[in-house]
């Protein structure tokens, strides 16, 4: 029996350990030491191997890695994600991956992937030829948006505000943080929101205020029923504060109120990088979240993370 290899691109020791443990119980398979995308492109692979790309890669955006590998390895490629990101499957396939697999890895999970690989079915990229990178967007839009289907739009846009959805925000947090780290550009993260509940017309007015106060490069999304999350590339804490003050002032001028008639008090929490306490994308978010909760406790103010 030929030995096939599970090739994993990750910097997460726990993920690699779970992959190694899962493969140990399977016949005819072995797992390589963690590799980089460059390793896969330069060393070559067997078409019967399987590649796992960690969605939490620290070196580059995992979906960019998918595009780089598409049509180059002949292997089935899966993005290892978590169950909270419902959009991951469609973004991964958009970028040329075979699909996604959720953490934590198990022997049963890998066995199902290996059965697909062993079946010898044609890889999606094999039928697309050299023009795959140029043809994919058109094909994806036809499959997901055309002919009455709006699944991609529904997944990325919050229907009540027209801002980005929570699922898309998780993708953009990863993307924007890695871009900031790679090019050493500042990035601010702002979480803002209000107490209570509001009518849909108030949400619409708030979204309009947000968009008027932002730039085209800013990423504005709805986090939950009463809070929002913004990523502001090339913006330090002072610029984020100016935007927050502009939003709060505009909301006051419009006299926006909740369902019981109380004026909305917009609380804002701001974090930014580079910062010595922010080493991961999760740090950027958690510090903005903590600052936001503090701003709410103080009655609706703007709080910068220390």
N, C-alpha and C positions, 0 to 999 in steps of 0.2 A: 504494500500500500504506500503510495506517495504521501509524504508528509507535507501538509499545507500549513501556512503561517498566518497567524493573526498579527497584523502590524498596527501598533497603536501610537498615535501622536498625542502626547500629553506631558505635562510637567507635574501632574498630580500623582504622588506616590500611592495614595489610597486607591485611586482608580486603577493604576497599573497592578497593584496587589490583587484587587478583585478580579481583574482579567486573567492574571496568572493562575489564581486559584480555580476559576471557572474552567479554563482550558485544560487544567491538569486532569480533570475527570473525563475528558473527551479523547477518543482514539483518533489517531491520524492527524492531530493538530498540535501545533506548538505556538508559543507567543514570543515575539521578538522583544528585545529591550526597547524602551521608549525611543522613538525616532522623531525626526523633524520632517517637515514637508520637503525640504531640500534633499534629505537623505532618500526619501522615496523617489524623487525625481531623478536623482543622480545614480542610485544603485540599481534601479530596475526591480521589478516585482514579477511574480508569477500570476497569471490571470486567474488562478484558483485561490489566491490569497484573499483575505478580507482586511480592509483598513477601517480602523476606528479613529475618528477625529474628536478630541475632547472639546466640547463647546466652550469650556472655560480656559482655552489656550491663552497664555500670557504673551506669546510672541506675535500673533497676528489674529485678525478676525477669522473665526473658523469658517465662515461662509466664503471668505476670500480664498481660504485654503482649498475649499471644494472646487472653486472655479479653476484654480491653478492645477489641480490634479485631474480634472475632467479630460478624458480621452488620452491621458498620458500613461496610466498604469495598467489598464485592463482589469482592475479589481473592482469588486463591489465595495462601496465606501459608505459608511454610516457615521452620522454625527451623534455623539453621546451627549444627551441633554437630560433635563429633569422634567417631571410631569407638569410643572407649573407653566411652562411655555408652550401653549397650544399652537403657536404659529411656527414653531421650529420645523415641523415636518414639511410645510409648504416652502419655507425659505430654503431649507436644505435641498429639496428637489429642484427648486428654481435654480440653484447654483450648481446642479449637476450631481449631487449625492444620490445614492440609491434610496436612502431614507434615514430614519433616526432610530435610536435605541435609548431606553431610559436607564438612568442610574437607579439602584446599584446593579452591576452586571452579575449575572448568575449563569450556571451551566446550562439551564433550560433556555435562557434567552439566547446565549451564543449558539446552542445546538440548532435553534430555529434559523438563525442567520446562516450557519454553515450548511444546513440542508438546502437552502436556496442557492448557495454558491456551488454546491456539489451537483445541483440539478443541471448545470450547464446552460441555463437560459441566457439569452442574449442580453448584454448590458445595454441600458438605455443609450449611452453615448456611442456605442458601436454602430448604431443605425443613423447617426447624425453626421458622421464624417468630420472633415477638417473645418467646416463652417459652423460647428456646434456652438461656439461662443457667440456667434452673431445671430444664429437662428433661435436660440433658447428663449430670449425675452418675448419674441413674437409668438412662439408656440405656447409659452406659459400664459400670456394674456388671452390667447384664444381659448385655452383650456379652462382657465379660472375665471375669466371675466366675460368672454364671449358666449354666445348662444344661451343667454338667459342666466348664466351663473355669475354670482358676485362674491364667491367665497373669499377671494383674496382681499377685496375691498372691505368686506364685513369683518375680516380678521384684523385689519390694520387700523380701522377708523372707528371711533366711538360714535354711535348713531345720534346721541343727544347733543353733542357739542361740535362734531366734525373734527375734533382733535384726534391725535393718535390714541390707540387703545393701549391697555396695560400690557398685553402680549407684545406689541411692537416696541413699547418702551424698554422691555427687558432685552430685546435685540439691540436697540440703539444705545443703551447704557454700555454694553460690551463694546460696541463699535466705536463710540465717541471716546471712551476711556482709553482704549488702545491707541487710537489716533493721537490723543493728547500725549500719551507716554512716548510714542514713537517719534513725534516731531517736536516734543518739548514745548507744546503750546498750552496755555492755560485753558481750563475747562471749569465752568461753574455748574452746580446742580442746585436747583431751587425747588423746594416743595412748598406749596401754598394751598390754602383752603379756608373753609369757614365752618362754623358750628350749625347744626340743624339741617333742615331740608328746604329745598327751593323748588319753584315751578320750572318747567322746561324752558319757558321764555327767559327766565333769569339765567339759566345755564347758557343759553344762546348768547345773551348779552355779555356774560363773562367771557365766553370764548372770543367774542368780537374784540373785547378789551385786550385780551391776551395777544391776539394776532396783531392788533394795532401797535402794541408796545414792543413787538419782537422784530427780529430780522429774518430774512429768508433762510439763514443757516441755523437758526435756533430750532430745537426739537420740542414741541409742546404736546403733552399728552394728559389724559385723564387717568389718575391713579386709582381712585375709588369714587364712591357716590359724592363725596364732598371735598376731595382734595385732588391736586394736579401736580405733575412733575415736569420740570423743564430742564433741558440740557442746553447750555449756552457755550458753544465752542469759541475759543479765542477771547474769552471774557473772564476777567478776574472778579474778586468779590465786590469791588467798587461798582463795576458795571452792572453786576447782578443786583446790587442794592438800588441803583438808579431805576432799573426796570421794575423792581418790586414796588418802589415808591410811586412810580407812574401808574401802575396797575391799581394800587390801593386808593390813590387819589381819584382815578377815573371811576372806580366803583362807588366811592362816596358821592361824587358829583351826580351820578345817575340815581342815587337813592335806592340802590338794590336792597331788597329785604327778603327774609325767609317766609315760610308758610304762615307763621304767627304774626308777621308784620314787623319783626325786629330787624333793624339795619344790619346788613352783613358786615362783619369785622374780618377782614382778610388777614390771616396770619401767614408769615413767610419764614421758612428756614433755609439757610444758604450754606453750602459747603463748596470747596473748590480745590483743585489741584493744579500745579504741584503743591504738595503739603507734606511735611514730615510724618504726619499721622495717617496719611492715605497711601497705602501700598497696593490696594486691590480695588476693583470697581465696587465691591460690596462696601468698602469703607466710605467711598464717596457718597453712596446712597444713604447708608446708615447714619452718617453724621448730618446730612441734610434732614433726614427724618427726625432725629433727636432735636435738632434746632427748631424744626417746625412744631413739634409737640411742646417745646418750651415756649415758643411764641404764642401758641394757643392758650397755655396756662396763664400767660401774662395779659390775656384779654385781646389778642389780635395785634401783634407788632411784628417787626422784622428782627430776626435773630441770626447772627453769623455763628457758625461752629467755631470753637476756639482753635 
